[in-house]
Amino acid sequence: MVIKTPNDPVALALAALAETLADERRAQRFLELTGIGTDELRSTASDPSLLAALLRFLEGYEPDLLSVAEALGVPAPTLVEARRQLEDQ
């Protein structure tokens, strides 16, 4: 999935969330580390703080960050910048 709006931090983070959840191992780690349930995830998926937490999670393990960035067709630093912008909202 190549993201068509890499300058929109919310769109980019939502695409990263979808990509994270598509990988069972990565999704399980994210859900376990955050303690968020699937119902809560559905209701808060567009919350900037949740999206920033997801990007921070990806930053914490470089192979995941690089894998998601590649899948989205953006450089990894673009995901890091999106997290910074979301945290500033």
N, C-alpha and C positions, 0 to 999 in steps of 0.2 A: 504494500500500500504506500504509494508515494503521496506525501502531503502536498496539497496545492497552495496552501497559505502558510508558509513557514514563518511569516512575520507576525502571525496572530498567535500569541502564546497560549490562549485557551484552545484554539483549534489544534495546535501542535501537541499540547499536553493530552487532549482527548484522543488524538490518534495514537500517542504513546501509551495511553491507558489501554486502548483496544489491542494494541500490539502486545502489551504486557500480559493481558488476560488471555490472549490466544496461545501463549506458551504456558502449559500446565505447571511446570516447575517454577517459573518466574511468578506466575499468578499466586501459587500457593505460598511462596515466600513473602510476597507483598501482603497478602491477606493476614498471614501469621504475624508479621512484624508490625503491622499497623493495628491489628486487632479489630479491623473493620469487617463486618459481615456483608454477605452479598446483597441483602435487602438494603442495608444502609449505603452500600456502594452505589446501588442503582439510584437512590434518592439524592445522593450528594455528588454524583459524578462530575458535575460542572462547577462545583465549589472550588474557587481558586486555591484555597488552602489545601484541599485534598489533591488537586492537580500538582501543586508545588511539592507536596509530600511524595507523590509518585515519582516526579522527576528527581527529587533528592534521593529516593530509594535507588533509582537507576544509576545515579552518580556514585553511589556507594559501592557498586560492583562494576568496574569498567567494562568487562565483557558484555554485560547486559546493556549498558549505555551504548556501546558501539553497535551491538546487534540491533537495538531498536532504532538508533539513528540511521543505520544502513537500510533497514526495512522501510523507513519513512523517506529515505532519499535526502537526508539533511546531514550536515556535519554535526558531530557530537557537541561542539561548543554552542550550537544553536539551541539544543535542549537545555543546556546549562543557563543560557541567557533567558530562555523562556521561564525557567524556574525563578530567576531573579525578578523578572517582570511580574510574575504571579505573586511573589512574596511582597512586592511593593504595592499591590492593589489593596 
